[in-house]
Amino acid sequence: MILITGASGQLASLVAQRTKEAGLPVETASRSRVADRLMDFDHRETLDFSGISTVFLLSAGYAEDDIVMRRHGAVLKEARRQGVTHVVYTSLSAASDHLGFALAHRWTERALIESGLGWTILRNGLYAELIGTLAAPRQGRITVPFGTAAISAVARADLADAAFEVLQNPKAHAGLTYELSGVTPFSVSHLAQRLAVAYEPTSLAAERERLSTVPLLPFQAPMLLSISSAAMAGFLKSDVSDLLKLVPQPRDALTVAYDKARVANG
């Protein structure tokens, strides 16, 4: 039996849909009551892995690093204690090491490798949908300071397809780390051209000021700014990707970002 955590999220829900449609034995876990198992990583008593052989562990982000590491550590400990044999973890691409939320991913990778569990690590690139949302035009122009370098973003659906490929036969992917950056990099300048709007990036200071007016949790603004600064410095382009090994015909990331930016702008 496969257990997909974080099942109320967009990526995990896609993975759950793929696996269920294929007839794989799968259950979902989440803090949401629509999941098969009510599971809250902050409450150890809810970590029920009975009857589960493979866990698809979606990163429990959206928190400070110490909280994320504590959550992931508890999951790995309970999973092993309760007889889970394999964990597929959604991590972050190597090209994303300069991002403000990379540390907890790297800690979890190390903890998983040292856990004694079978493992597969999916190092996902940034979602093309996220880039499209962050770079959506405001008042007819794109101002987010992403620089002009290309970004190896990837469609969320491609990452779901990659995860499904692994979950069909986890043992065949045991001990492997897949770099799943996008294979058709694009810049925000390209996105602006597709949207037929001007690209007039502000400074990081101006973006920080703008974010201070948005209802965010305290740790979220620095995370978002780290995406801008990494993009500006050209660190979000990857020259290495294993995506084609798992998804032979990936979606065009620029088109995915464009569609998202149009909706966000509308």
LOTIVEX-938127 format. One record per residue: residue number from 1; residue in one letter; x, y, z of N, C-alpha, C in turn. Coordinates in steps of 0.02 Angstrom, whole numbers. Example, Ala and Ser with C-alpha at 12.3 -4.5 7.8 and 13.67 -1.06 7.14 Angstrom:
// LOTIVEX-938127
{rec 1,A,{660,-284,390},{615,-225,390},{660,-165,390}}
{rec 2,S,{642,-112,354},{684,-53,357},{645,2,394}}
This chain:
// LOTIVEX-938127
{rec 1,M,{42,-60,0},{0,0,0},{44,63,0}}
{rec 2,I,{25,111,-41},{60,175,-46},{21,227,-6}}
{rec 3,L,{56,268,32},{24,323,67},{53,388,40}}
{rec 4,I,{8,433,17},{29,497,-10},{12,551,42}}
{rec 5,T,{64,584,68},{52,635,119},{39,703,86}}
{rec 6,G,{15,749,126},{1,816,100},{-50,814,44}}
{rec 7,A,{-98,768,49},{-141,752,-7},{-188,808,-27}}
{rec 8,S,{-196,859,15},{-240,915,-3},{-203,966,-47}}
{rec 9,G,{-137,959,-53},{-97,1005,-94},{-104,989,-168}}
{rec 10,Q,{-82,1036,-209},{-92,1029,-281},{-50,973,-312}}
{rec 11,L,{14,968,-292},{55,914,-320},{32,846,-296}}
{rec 12,A,{24,839,-230},{4,774,-202},{-63,752,-228}}
{rec 13,S,{-110,798,-238},{-176,779,-264},{-170,753,-335}}
{rec 14,L,{-125,782,-375},{-114,757,-442},{-84,686,-441}}
{rec 15,V,{-36,676,-395},{-5,610,-389},{-57,559,-367}}
{rec 16,A,{-99,578,-319},{-151,533,-296},{-199,515,-352}}
{rec 17,Q,{-217,564,-393},{-262,552,-449},{-230,503,-498}}
{rec 18,R,{-166,513,-515},{-132,469,-563},{-131,397,-536}}
{rec 19,T,{-112,389,-473},{-105,321,-445},{-173,286,-440}}
{rec 20,K,{-224,323,-420},{-290,292,-414},{-318,272,-482}}
{rec 21,E,{-309,315,-531},{-333,300,-599},{-298,238,-627}}
{rec 22,A,{-235,227,-607},{-197,170,-631},{-213,106,-591}}
{rec 23,G,{-253,113,-539},{-272,55,-499},{-220,33,-448}}
{rec 24,L,{-171,77,-434},{-122,59,-383},{-153,63,-313}}
{rec 25,P,{-131,21,-267},{-157,23,-199},{-131,85,-163}}
{rec 26,V,{-174,133,-151},{-151,198,-125},{-202,226,-76}}
{rec 27,E,{-177,259,-25},{-217,298,21},{-185,367,27}}
{rec 28,T,{-225,415,49},{-200,483,58},{-200,502,132}}
{rec 29,A,{-155,548,148},{-150,572,217},{-143,648,216}}
{rec 30,S,{-177,681,263},{-175,753,265},{-209,776,330}}
{rec 31,R,{-200,840,345},{-239,870,400},{-311,882,379}}
{rec 32,S,{-323,878,314},{-391,887,288},{-431,823,298}}
{rec 33,R,{-494,831,316},{-536,773,330},{-557,736,267}}
{rec 34,V,{-541,763,209},{-558,728,146},{-508,672,132}}
{rec 35,A,{-452,671,169},{-401,619,158},{-424,553,190}}
{rec 36,D,{-393,499,167},{-409,433,196},{-385,428,268}}
{rec 37,R,{-328,460,283},{-302,458,351},{-290,530,374}}
{rec 38,L,{-317,547,430},{-306,613,459},{-236,612,491}}
{rec 39,M,{-190,653,464},{-121,651,487},{-94,722,493}}
{rec 40,D,{-67,737,550},{-37,803,564},{34,790,589}}
{rec 41,F,{83,812,550},{153,798,567},{173,828,634}}
{rec 42,D,{135,876,659},{151,907,724},{125,866,782}}
{rec 43,H,{86,813,767},{58,771,820},{75,699,806}}
{rec 44,R,{125,674,842},{152,607,829},{99,553,832}}
{rec 45,E,{49,563,875},{-2,511,883},{-44,501,820}}
{rec 46,T,{-41,549,773},{-80,542,711},{-39,509,655}}
{rec 47,L,{24,495,668},{68,468,615},{56,392,610}}
{rec 48,D,{4,375,576},{-17,305,568},{4,279,500}}
{rec 49,F,{55,234,501},{80,204,440},{65,129,437}}
{rec 50,S,{16,107,475},{-1,36,477},{-23,12,408}}
{rec 51,G,{5,-43,386},{-12,-72,322},{19,-38,262}}
{rec 52,I,{63,10,274},{94,49,220},{164,23,206}}
{rec 53,S,{180,12,142},{247,-9,123},{287,50,94}}
{rec 54,T,{253,95,58},{287,151,26},{253,216,45}}
{rec 55,V,{292,265,67},{266,331,84},{292,381,32}}
{rec 56,F,{246,418,2},{263,475,-40},{261,536,6}}
{rec 57,L,{321,559,25},{326,612,75},{333,679,40}}
{rec 58,L,{279,716,39},{280,784,13},{307,830,67}}
{rec 59,S,{354,871,49},{386,915,99},{334,955,138}}
{rec 60,A,{341,955,204},{297,994,247},{325,1063,257}}
{rec 61,G,{330,1100,202},{357,1168,205},{310,1216,238}}
{rec 62,Y,{313,1278,217},{269,1330,245},{279,1336,320}}
{rec 63,A,{342,1334,341},{359,1343,412},{433,1359,416}}
{rec 64,E,{455,1379,474},{526,1391,486},{564,1324,481}}
{rec 65,D,{629,1328,466},{668,1267,454},{665,1217,511}}
{rec 66,D,{670,1242,573},{672,1195,630},{607,1156,635}}
{rec 67,I,{551,1188,618},{487,1153,620},{483,1101,565}}
{rec 68,V,{504,1119,504},{503,1071,449},{547,1011,464}}
{rec 69,M,{607,1023,490},{652,968,506},{623,923,560}}
{rec 70,R,{592,953,610},{562,913,663},{505,870,635}}
{rec 71,R,{464,899,592},{409,861,562},{435,802,521}}
{rec 72,H,{483,816,477},{509,763,434},{545,709,475}}
{rec 73,G,{582,730,526},{616,681,568},{567,635,603}}
{rec 74,A,{511,663,626},{460,622,660},{429,572,611}}
{rec 75,V,{416,594,550},{386,550,500},{433,492,484}}
{rec 76,L,{497,507,474},{544,453,457},{552,404,514}}
{rec 77,K,{553,429,575},{560,384,633},{500,339,640}}
{rec 78,E,{440,367,635},{380,327,642},{370,280,583}}
{rec 79,A,{388,302,524},{381,260,464},{423,197,472}}
{rec 80,R,{485,205,493},{528,147,502},{503,102,559}}
{rec 81,R,{482,133,613},{459,94,670},{397,53,653}}
{rec 82,Q,{355,79,609},{293,46,593},{296,1,531}}
{rec 83,G,{357,-9,505},{365,-59,452},{365,-34,381}}
{rec 84,V,{365,32,370},{371,58,302},{439,37,275}}
{rec 85,T,{442,20,211},{505,-3,182},{536,47,133}}
{rec 86,H,{496,95,108},{522,141,58},{489,209,65}}
{rec 87,V,{530,262,58},{504,330,59},{526,365,-5}}
{rec 88,V,{478,395,-39},{492,437,-98},{483,509,-75}}
{rec 89,Y,{537,547,-75},{535,615,-47},{540,668,-101}}
{rec 90,T,{495,718,-99},{498,773,-147},{543,828,-119}}
{rec 91,S,{602,833,-145},{651,881,-122},{655,940,-171}}
{rec 92,L,{711,973,-171},{720,1034,-211},{782,1025,-255}}
{rec 93,S,{779,1048,-316},{834,1038,-364},{900,1067,-339}}
{rec 94,A,{954,1039,-363},{1020,1064,-344},{1029,1137,-364}}
{rec 95,A,{998,1157,-420},{1003,1227,-442},{970,1275,-395}}
{rec 96,S,{931,1248,-348},{894,1290,-300},{928,1298,-233}}
{rec 97,D,{991,1278,-229},{1025,1280,-164},{1031,1349,-133}}
{rec 98,H,{1025,1402,-174},{1030,1470,-148},{963,1496,-122}}
{rec 99,L,{911,1457,-127},{846,1479,-104},{841,1474,-28}}
{rec 100,G,{800,1517,0},{794,1521,73},{760,1462,105}}
{rec 101,F,{733,1416,65},{699,1357,92},{734,1292,72}}
{rec 102,A,{796,1296,50},{832,1236,28},{859,1195,87}}
{rec 103,L,{877,1228,142},{912,1194,196},{872,1135,223}}
{rec 104,A,{808,1144,237},{768,1090,266},{763,1031,218}}
{rec 105,H,{763,1045,154},{763,990,105},{827,950,108}}
{rec 106,R,{884,985,110},{947,949,112},{954,910,177}}
{rec 107,W,{930,938,232},{931,902,297},{890,838,291}}
{rec 108,T,{831,843,261},{787,785,255},{817,732,210}}
{rec 109,E,{849,753,156},{882,705,113},{933,664,153}}
{rec 110,R,{974,699,192},{1025,664,231},{994,618,283}}
{rec 111,A,{941,643,317},{908,603,367},{876,540,336}}
{rec 112,L,{849,547,276},{818,490,242},{870,439,223}}
{rec 113,I,{926,462,194},{979,416,173},{1007,378,233}}
{rec 114,E,{1010,410,290},{1038,379,350},{986,342,392}}
{rec 115,S,{924,341,370},{869,314,411},{865,238,412}}
{rec 116,G,{895,205,363},{887,133,358},{828,112,315}}
{rec 117,L,{789,161,293},{733,149,248},{757,147,175}}
{rec 118,G,{721,112,133},{733,119,61},{711,189,41}}
{rec 119,W,{744,218,-9},{727,287,-25},{736,303,-98}}
{rec 120,T,{699,353,-120},{708,385,-185},{696,459,-174}}
{rec 121,I,{740,501,-200},{734,573,-191},{718,605,-258}}
{rec 122,L,{664,642,-260},{644,680,-319},{660,753,-308}}
{rec 123,R,{713,777,-338},{734,846,-329},{698,891,-379}}
{rec 124,N,{641,914,-359},{597,952,-404},{622,1023,-416}}
{rec 125,G,{618,1046,-479},{631,1115,-494},{572,1158,-471}}
{rec 126,L,{580,1223,-474},{525,1268,-456},{469,1260,-507}}
{rec 127,Y,{408,1262,-482},{350,1254,-526},{347,1312,-576}}
{rec 128,A,{332,1295,-638},{320,1347,-688},{259,1389,-669}}
{rec 129,E,{211,1356,-636},{152,1392,-613},{170,1445,-561}}
{rec 130,L,{219,1430,-518},{240,1478,-467},{274,1538,-500}}
{rec 131,I,{317,1525,-549},{350,1581,-583},{298,1624,-618}}
{rec 132,G,{248,1593,-650},{196,1630,-682},{156,1673,-634}}
{rec 133,T,{143,1646,-575},{105,1684,-525},{146,1743,-498}}
{rec 134,L,{210,1730,-482},{252,1782,-454},{266,1837,-505}}
{rec 135,A,{269,1819,-568},{286,1867,-621},{225,1893,-657}}
{rec 136,A,{166,1882,-630},{106,1908,-662},{108,1984,-666}}
{rec 137,P,{88,2012,-722},{90,2086,-729},{45,2121,-678}}
{rec 138,R,{68,2178,-656},{28,2222,-614},{26,2290,-648}}
{rec 139,Q,{-34,2313,-661},{-44,2377,-696},{-8,2378,-764}}
{rec 140,G,{-12,2321,-798},{13,2317,-866},{87,2306,-875}}
{rec 141,R,{122,2291,-820},{194,2278,-827},{216,2228,-773}}
{rec 142,I,{270,2193,-788},{300,2146,-740},{356,2183,-703}}
{rec 143,T,{352,2184,-638},{402,2221,-599},{443,2177,-553}}
{rec 144,V,{426,2113,-547},{463,2069,-501},{536,2067,-523}}
{rec 145,P,{583,2074,-476},{655,2078,-495},{686,2009,-505}}
{rec 146,F,{672,1979,-563},{698,1913,-577},{758,1914,-625}}
{rec 147,G,{782,1973,-642},{839,1976,-688},{821,1953,-757}}
{rec 148,T,{872,1935,-796},{861,1915,-866},{885,1844,-880}}
{rec 149,A,{913,1810,-831},{938,1742,-841},{879,1693,-847}}
{rec 150,A,{892,1637,-880},{841,1585,-888},{829,1549,-822}}
{rec 151,I,{769,1522,-814},{748,1485,-755},{725,1416,-778}}
{rec 152,S,{752,1364,-748},{733,1295,-767},{672,1272,-729}}
{rec 153,A,{617,1309,-738},{555,1291,-705},{524,1230,-740}}
{rec 154,V,{478,1197,-704},{449,1135,-729},{374,1135,-712}}
{rec 155,A,{334,1107,-756},{262,1103,-745},{247,1056,-688}}
{rec 156,R,{201,1076,-645},{182,1034,-588},{157,966,-612}}
{rec 157,A,{121,965,-667},{95,901,-692},{152,854,-714}}
{rec 158,D,{207,882,-738},{264,840,-756},{295,808,-694}}
{rec 159,L,{297,845,-640},{324,818,-577},{277,764,-550}}
{rec 160,A,{213,772,-559},{166,720,-539},{175,658,-581}}
{rec 161,D,{187,667,-646},{199,609,-690},{263,573,-670}}
{rec 162,A,{315,611,-652},{378,581,-631},{368,541,-567}}
{rec 163,A,{332,569,-520},{319,534,-457},{279,470,-469}}
{rec 164,F,{230,474,-513},{190,415,-529},{234,360,-559}}
{rec 165,E,{280,379,-602},{325,330,-632},{364,293,-578}}
{rec 166,V,{388,329,-528},{426,298,-474},{382,255,-430}}
{rec 167,L,{322,279,-415},{278,243,-369},{251,178,-398}}
{rec 168,Q,{253,172,-464},{231,109,-495},{277,52,-475}}
{rec 169,N,{341,67,-463},{389,14,-444},{445,46,-404}}
{rec 170,P,{433,63,-341},{483,99,-301},{550,63,-297}}
{rec 171,K,{549,-3,-294},{612,-40,-287},{658,-29,-346}}
{rec 172,A,{630,-19,-405},{671,-7,-465},{706,60,-462}}
{rec 173,H,{684,104,-417},{714,171,-411},{748,181,-343}}
{rec 174,A,{758,127,-307},{787,131,-240},{858,159,-243}}
{rec 175,G,{873,204,-197},{941,232,-191},{958,282,-246}}
{rec 176,L,{908,306,-282},{920,353,-337},{894,422,-320}}
{rec 177,T,{931,472,-343},{910,542,-337},{900,569,-407}}
{rec 178,Y,{841,593,-421},{825,621,-487},{823,697,-484}}
{rec 179,E,{861,729,-528},{859,801,-535},{803,817,-585}}
{rec 180,L,{750,849,-561},{691,860,-603},{679,933,-618}}
{rec 181,S,{732,967,-640},{724,1035,-665},{693,1032,-735}}
{rec 182,G,{665,1088,-756},{635,1091,-822},{688,1087,-877}}
{rec 183,V,{668,1062,-935},{716,1054,-990},{707,1109,-1043}}
{rec 184,T,{660,1154,-1033},{651,1211,-1079},{654,1276,-1038}}
{rec 185,P,{713,1296,-1016},{719,1357,-975},{693,1419,-1011}}
{rec 186,F,{667,1465,-972},{644,1528,-1000},{658,1583,-949}}
{rec 187,S,{661,1644,-973},{672,1702,-928},{606,1740,-921}}
{rec 188,V,{603,1783,-872},{544,1825,-863},{537,1873,-922}}
{rec 189,S,{593,1890,-953},{590,1931,-1014},{551,1894,-1068}}
{rec 190,H,{563,1829,-1075},{526,1789,-1124},{451,1789,-1106}}
{rec 191,L,{437,1782,-1042},{368,1781,-1019},{333,1848,-1034}}
{rec 192,A,{369,1902,-1023},{341,1969,-1037},{325,1976,-1111}}
{rec 193,Q,{371,1951,-1153},{359,1954,-1225},{296,1915,-1244}}
{rec 194,R,{289,1856,-1215},{231,1814,-1231},{166,1849,-1207}}
{rec 195,L,{170,1884,-1151},{112,1919,-1124},{100,1987,-1157}}
{rec 196,A,{150,2009,-1197},{147,2074,-1230},{142,2131,-1179}}
{rec 197,V,{184,2126,-1127},{188,2180,-1077},{261,2198,-1067}}
{rec 198,A,{273,2255,-1036},{341,2276,-1021},{368,2239,-960}}
{rec 199,Y,{433,2226,-963},{467,2198,-904},{512,2252,-876}}
{rec 200,E,{493,2277,-818},{529,2332,-785},{544,2312,-713}}
{rec 201,P,{593,2269,-703},{607,2243,-636},{628,2298,-587}}
{rec 202,T,{601,2294,-527},{620,2341,-475},{682,2314,-439}}
{rec 203,S,{702,2348,-387},{757,2324,-345},{731,2275,-293}}
{rec 204,L,{776,2238,-262},{756,2193,-208},{726,2233,-149}}
{rec 205,A,{754,2292,-137},{728,2333,-83},{656,2353,-96}}
{rec 206,A,{641,2372,-159},{573,2390,-177},{526,2331,-172}}
{rec 207,E,{551,2272,-192},{510,2212,-187},{497,2194,-114}}
{rec 208,R,{547,2203,-72},{537,2190,0},{483,2236,28}}
{rec 209,E,{485,2299,7},{435,2347,30},{365,2326,6}}
{rec 210,R,{361,2304,-56},{296,2282,-82},{269,2222,-43}}
{rec 211,L,{313,2174,-30},{292,2115,6},{270,2131,77}}
{rec 212,S,{296,2185,105},{276,2203,174},{203,2224,177}}
{rec 213,T,{174,2239,119},{103,2259,118},{57,2200,102}}
{rec 214,V,{87,2142,90},{48,2083,73},{39,2039,135}}
{rec 215,P,{-19,2010,146},{-29,1968,205},{10,1902,201}}
{rec 216,L,{70,1902,228},{114,1843,227},{134,1825,298}}
{rec 217,L,{151,1762,308},{181,1742,372},{253,1769,374}}
{rec 218,P,{281,1778,434},{347,1811,439},{402,1779,397}}
{rec 219,F,{402,1713,391},{456,1679,355},{446,1680,280}}
{rec 220,Q,{387,1699,256},{372,1692,185},{405,1746,142}}
{rec 221,A,{407,1807,166},{437,1861,126},{511,1847,110}}
{rec 222,P,{551,1826,159},{621,1809,143},{627,1752,93}}
{rec 223,M,{582,1704,97},{583,1649,49},{569,1674,-21}}
{rec 224,L,{519,1717,-28},{503,1744,-94},{559,1787,-121}}
{rec 225,L,{589,1827,-77},{645,1869,-98},{704,1827,-120}}
{rec 226,S,{713,1769,-89},{769,1725,-108},{759,1698,-179}}
{rec 227,I,{696,1689,-200},{683,1668,-269},{704,1724,-316}}
{rec 228,S,{686,1785,-299},{705,1842,-342},{780,1849,-347}}
{rec 229,S,{815,1847,-290},{887,1858,-291},{923,1801,-327}}
{rec 230,A,{900,1739,-317},{932,1682,-351},{920,1686,-426}}
{rec 231,A,{860,1706,-446},{845,1713,-517},{887,1769,-547}}
{rec 232,M,{891,1825,-512},{929,1883,-535},{1002,1865,-546}}
{rec 233,A,{1029,1822,-501},{1099,1803,-504},{1112,1746,-553}}
{rec 234,G,{1058,1719,-583},{1066,1666,-632},{1075,1597,-602}}
{rec 235,F,{1054,1587,-539},{1064,1522,-507},{1004,1475,-512}}
{rec 236,L,{953,1494,-549},{895,1450,-556},{892,1414,-623}}
{rec 237,K,{946,1418,-660},{952,1380,-722},{995,1319,-709}}
{rec 238,S,{970,1261,-729},{1007,1199,-719},{1028,1171,-786}}
{rec 239,D,{1090,1148,-791},{1115,1116,-852},{1107,1041,-849}}
{rec 240,V,{1080,1016,-793},{1072,944,-784},{1000,930,-763}}
{rec 241,S,{967,883,-797},{900,863,-778},{888,791,-798}}
{rec 242,D,{855,754,-753},{836,685,-767},{763,680,-786}}
{rec 243,L,{731,736,-799},{660,736,-811},{640,689,-869}}
{rec 244,L,{679,690,-922},{661,650,-981},{665,575,-967}}
{rec 245,K,{703,556,-916},{706,485,-898},{639,460,-872}}
{rec 246,L,{602,504,-840},{538,485,-809},{478,512,-848}}
{rec 247,V,{487,568,-883},{433,600,-921},{459,614,-991}}
{rec 248,P,{450,568,-1038},{479,575,-1105},{456,636,-1143}}
{rec 249,Q,{395,659,-1131},{368,717,-1167},{342,770,-1118}}
{rec 250,P,{388,807,-1087},{366,856,-1038},{330,915,-1070}}
{rec 251,R,{291,950,-1031},{254,1009,-1055},{302,1067,-1062}}
{rec 252,D,{283,1115,-1104},{323,1175,-1113},{314,1221,-1054}}
{rec 253,A,{368,1232,-1016},{363,1269,-953},{342,1342,-964}}
{rec 254,L,{366,1373,-1018},{348,1442,-1031},{273,1448,-1043}}
{rec 255,T,{244,1402,-1080},{172,1404,-1093},{133,1395,-1029}}
{rec 256,V,{157,1351,-985},{123,1340,-921},{126,1404,-878}}
{rec 257,A,{185,1436,-876},{193,1498,-839},{149,1553,-868}}
{rec 258,Y,{147,1556,-934},{106,1606,-969},{32,1599,-951}}
{rec 259,D,{8,1537,-953},{-63,1525,-937},{-78,1546,-865}}
{rec 260,K,{-32,1531,-819},{-42,1549,-749},{-39,1625,-740}}
{rec 261,A,{8,1658,-773},{15,1730,-766},{-47,1766,-793}}
{rec 262,R,{-75,1740,-847},{-136,1771,-875},{-194,1767,-826}}
{rec 263,V,{-201,1709,-794},{-255,1700,-745},{-244,1744,-685}}
{rec 264,A,{-181,1746,-660},{-166,1787,-601},{-176,1861,-615}}
{rec 265,N,{-164,1880,-678},{-171,1950,-697},{-244,1969,-708}}
{rec 266,G,{-285,1918,-724},{-354,1931,-739},{-398,1938,-679}}
